[in-house]
Amino acid sequence: MAWITRRPIGLTLHDDARALDGYVLVASARGHHALLIDLRGQVVHDWFHPEGIQHLRMLDTGNLLVHTLPPDDADGAEHIGGNAGALVELDWESNVVWEYRDRFLHHDYQRLADGSHLAIAWSRMPAGVKKQVRGGHDHADDPEWMWGDVIKRIMPDGTATEVWRSWEHLSFEDHVICPLESRREWTHTNSLEVMPDGRWLLSFRLTSTIVIVNPETGAVEWSWGGPELVSHQHHAQCLEDGHILLFDNGAHRRRAPSFSQVVELDPNTNEVVWRYLAPTIVAFFSFMVSGAVRLPNGNTFITEGASGRLFEVTPSGRTVWEWITPWIVPSSFGPTPITFRAYKLGADDPRLIGHDLSPKRFSRVNDLIAAGTVLGAADDLAPLADGVG
């Protein structure tokens, strides 16, 4: 989505007959609020955390599990996109019911059935390992060490153990950093999903590769990607039929202009079985963040993260719902609407039962959005519900 002076915000399209009935869960990647909005684009609930909410997942209980904003100091990792200072669970009223603090957390996490968690984090790789990493370019701001990705197992009591280290299991020949990226880190894992069979599906942005890992051995059992197929993808996840859906950002695409696409592939054949491209391919592009989710009605819900555009498309690629975030908040890129990833929940989702989902409590902010008013940093720190504070 091109940036224009009078940028539209809020709901811009709703096809009642074709869009999934439900609610959208979204947060600004540099803000402090998470919103639940209805299909009319109206806020019906919000969560707030003073340390920020940049990535969120709704748990089976209806609570939110969120990454806070980056810490003030993480040995330089705070300047790498996706860094978070803590993993925090919030109830419906935004009360903290559990938290884990680690200044090297980044991007993604999963709560497991036993109440423990898997989380991506950075760790300094041994000095000898850095010499084996191929690709990338040196930059004056790069540290003497190189960051490598680890997966941590975090127990409910807050104890944590590194259960997988990228440099112990990945091939240096197969995972080569894009030449346009620096060598301050190796793979930049940006999504983690536990598949139905218990294996892990990981996405590596800097090497444009997704892999399936056996958690018992740490071994990579399947790999797909490379710069000829995708470029700096995000949000790889397993669908019910075993296919894999991902958001291909296309930031440094070879032999073509930069454009984004959503790709569904069959891991048994490595064939792409469905993709979404904009009719004018360069009109759909997010060089960072972003995601896509397959909905129960067969549609696909897409987060074009750099522009803060959320939209739903049918299998034929027809857009049937579109909403653009009103929040423009400070970031290292300047004022930005950046949204890491959003989710759509069905109207019959049991986690929403019994909650007040009327937009009436949020008439003030809904009126501002409907009027095209951009919300800034001051609004991000203020209560949204009418009569609060």
N, C-alpha and C positions, 0 to 999 in steps of 0.2 A: 504494500500500500504506500503510494507516494506521500511525502509530507507536504501539506499545503498550508497556506497562511490561515485560512478559515477552516480548520480541520473539524469535520463532524465528530460528535461524541454521542455516547449512548446508543440507543437502538436505532438502526438504520434500515433493517429489513426483518420481516417476520411473515413467513408463509404458514398459516395455521394448519393447513391440510397436510403439509409435508414435514414440518419440524417436530422433533420429539417433544412431547409435553413434559415440562420439568423445570429445573432450576440450574443455574450456573454458579459454580464456586470459583472465585477468582481473587487474587491479591496482586497489588503492584509489587514488583520485585525489589523496590527500594522504599516501600511504605511500611505503615504500622497497622493497617486495617486489612481484614479479609472480608469479602462481601459474598452474600448469597443473593442473586438477582433472579427475578422471574422472567418469563418469556416476553414480557412487555418492557424489559430492561430496567425494571424498578428494583431498588434495594428492599429486601424483605427481612434481612438480618445482617448483623456484622459482628465481627470479633476484633479485639484490639489487644496488642501487646506492646509495652513501651520499648522493648528491644527490637521491634520490627517483626514483620511476617513477610518473608520473601518467597518461600515455597511451602506448600501445604498439601496435606493428604487428609481426607476424612476417614476416620477409623470406623470399624463395625459398630462401635458404641455411639457414634455420632459426634464424638470429640474430634478436635483437629490436632494433628501432629504437624508441627511447623518448624522450619528453619528460621532463626532470627537473622538479623543483619550481621555483617562481618564484625569481628571485634576490632578494637583500636590497634592492636598489635598481634600479628601472627607470623612474625619473622619475615614479613613481606608477602605472605600468602593472602593477606587481607586485600591486596590489590588485584588478585586473580579473580575473575568472574566466578560466582557461585559459592564463595567462601561464606561460612556461617559461624557464629559464636556459640550457638547452643541448639539443641533439639528439645522442643518444649511441647507438652500436651496441654491443650486448653479445653475446658468444658464449654457448654453452650453459652454460658455467661462470661466467658473469657478468663475464668479462674484457672491458674496453673495447678494441674494435678500431678504432673511429673515433669522432670527436666534432667537433661544430661549436658554438661558443658565440656566443650573441646574446641579450641580455637582453630583446629585444622580440619574441621568438618567441611564438606562441600557437596553441593548439588542434590544428592538423592539419598533415600533411606527407605527401609521397609520394616514394619512391625510384624513379627512372626507369631504363629498361633500360641506359642508358649509364653508370650509377653516380652520376649527379648527382641532385639532390633539388629538389623544389618545396616551399616551406614558407610558411605564413602568418605575417606579422609586422605589428606596428604601426609607424606612422611619423607624425610630426607633419604635419598638412595645412597648406598655406599659409594665412595669416591670412584672406585674402579668400575662401577656399573655405568656411571655417566659417560665414560669414554666409549662404551659399547653402543650407546644410543645413537642412531643415525638420523640425519635430516635436521631440519630447522636452521635457524641462523642465530648467531650470538648478538646480544643486545647489551648496551651499556648498563641497563638496570638489572640484568640477570644476576642472581646470587652466585656465589662460588659453588654451591651445591646445586643439584637438580632434584626437584620434587617428583616423587613417584606416588602412584595411587595405591592405597590399601583398602581392604574391606574390614571393618571392625564389627565384632559381635558385642553388643551392649546389653547387659542384663538389667532387669527391673531395678536392682539395687544400685545401679550406676557404675558397676565395675565393667571394664571393657578389655578386650583382647584383640590384637590383630590376627585375623584368621586367614588372610590372603594378601600377599604382596605381589604387585604386578611384575616386578623385575625377576621374581623367582619362577614365573610360569609363562611369560610372554616371550615370543621370538623377536630378537632385535632385527632380524632380517625382514620379518613380516610387518612390524609396527614401526614405520618410518615417519617421523614428524614431517608435516607439510612444510615445504621450503619457505613459505611466507610467514611461518610462526616461529617464535623465539624458542630457545632451549632452556627456559627456566623450569619447565616441567616436561614430562614425557607424554603420557597418554591423555590426560584430562578426561577422566571418566565422568560422563554427565547424566547417566541414568543407570538404575539398578532395579531389576525386577526378579522376583522369585517365581519361577515357572511352576505349573501344576505338578511336575515330577520332582520338584525341589531344587533343580539346577538353577544357576544364576544367568540371567541375560544382561550383558553389560554393553554400554555404548562408549567408544573412545573417540572423542571429537578430533584430537590432533592427528590421529592416524586414519580417520575416516573408516573405522571398522567397528563391527559389532561381533560379539563372541558369546558362546554358551560355555559356562564353567561348571565342572563337577565340584561341588563344595567339599566332598570327602577327600579328593586328591589334589584339588586346586588346578587340575589340568584343563586346558582349553579343548573342548570336544567338538566344537563347530565354530567356524569363522566365516564372515562374509563382509565384503566392502572393498575399500580401496578407492583411490581418486578417480578411477575411470567409471565407477558405479555411483558413488555418493560423495558428498563433500561436507564434512564437519556436521554430521547428523546429530539429532537429539531424540530422546524419548522412545527408545526401542521397547516394545512390549509384545507379549504373546497373546494371540487371540484364541477364542474358544476352539477353533478348528486346528490349532497348532501353527497357523501362519504368524508372521511377525510384521507388525506395523511400526513405522518410524517416520519422523519428520526429517527430511533431507534439506538442510539449510542452503547448501549450494554456494557458500561464500567464496570459495576459491576453485570454482568449477573449471575443469580443463575443456578446451575446444568449444566453449559456449559462453554466452553471457551469464552473469550471476542471476540465478532464479531459485526459488524453493519449490519443493514438491513433497507430497506425502506418498509413501511407497508401502505396499503390502507384498511380501514375498513368501514363498513356500520354502522353508529351510531344508526340505527333503530333496528338492530339485534345484534350489538356489535361483528359481525363476521368479521374476516380478509378475504377480497375477492381477494387480490393480494399482493404479496411481492416480493422484489428483494433481493436475496442473491448471493454473489459471488459463482462461482462453487466450489472453495475452500473457505469455509466460513470465515476462519481466515485471508484471503487475503484482505478482505474489512473491514476496522476498523478505526473509528475516535472516540476517547474517549471524544471529546469535539466539540463544535460548529457544523457546517454542516447543510445541508438542501436538499430538493428534490422538484421539480416542475413538474407537469404534463403539457406536451406540446400539442399544437393543433393537432399534427399528432398521438397522443396517446403514444408517447415515454415519458420517464421520465428523466429529467435533474437533476443530482445529484452532490452535493458539498461534497466531502470527505475532510472536512475542515482542520483537523490536518496535513494532508500531502499536502494540496494545490492542490488536484487532482479534476478536473471537468470532468464529463463524462455523456454521454447520452446512455440510454438503451432502447431497444424495449420492448413491452409487454411480449415477451418470455424471456427477460433477456439478449439479445445479445447486447454487447457494440458496438456502431456505431460511436462514436466520443469521443476523450479523449485529454485533455490538462492539463499540469502541470505547475503551476506558477513558474516563474523564480526568484521571490523575496524571499530572505532569510534575514529577518530583526530581530533585537534584541527583546527579550521578556523575561518575567520572567521564561520561560522554556529554555532559551538559544536561539541561532539563529533558526528561525522557518519560515516555509512557510505558517503559519496558515491563513486560509480564512474563514471568518464567514459564508458567504452565497453568492452565485452567481445566476444570472438569465439569461435565454436565451430568446431573442427577435426574433420574426419572421422577415424575410427579408422585409415583407410588413407592418411592424409596422408603423403606421402613425406618431409616434413621431420621426422617423428617416428621414422622407421625407424632402428634401431640404438641408440636411447636407452633407458635404464632407466626404465620408466614404472610401476614397482611402488610402491604407497603405503607399503611397509614402512619406507623410510628416514625417513618423516615420521609415524611412529606417534604420537609425542608430541603434535604439533599436531593430527593427525586425531582423537585421543582427546579433546582439549580441545573441538574443534568439535562432535564427536558428543555431548558432554556438555552442549552449549549454553553453553559458556564464551565470553564476549565477549573479543576480543583488542584490546589497547590500544596506545598509543604505545610502551611498553616492548617489547612483543612485536614490533612493527613494525621495531625496530632490532636484534632478536636473530636468531641463526641459527634456521632452521626444521628443518633435517635433524637427525636424532638423532645425537649424538656429535660434532657440529661445534662448535668454539669452546671 
